[in-house]
Amino acid sequence: MNIIEKLRVMLPHWIEHNRGHAEEFSQWADQLDETEGELAGQLHRAVHSLEEAQRALVEALAMTGGAKSEKEADGGSDHEHHHHHHH
């Protein structure tokens, strides 16, 4: 398996994983909006950065000959994919 084929396999996972983190950050930020506006703003900023990364990952996958959209990239499913990391 060459590097392009490996990326075609890995990128959908990264796309799904990235989306899960963005959703989680957004939920935390929403809880803080009223009481900790500045902190919430930083989390929203992180979500925006992840959304930009998401577009780049989807485009990279398309360049490998993989899915052409984010929905295709995760197998076309709408399932939830949660990772509970404590960094």
Secondary structure, DSSP 4 states (H G I P E B T S, - for coil): --HHHHHHHHHHHHHHHHHHHHHHHHHHHHHHTTT-HHHHHHHHHHHHHHHHHHHHHHHHHHHTT--SSHHHHTTT-----------
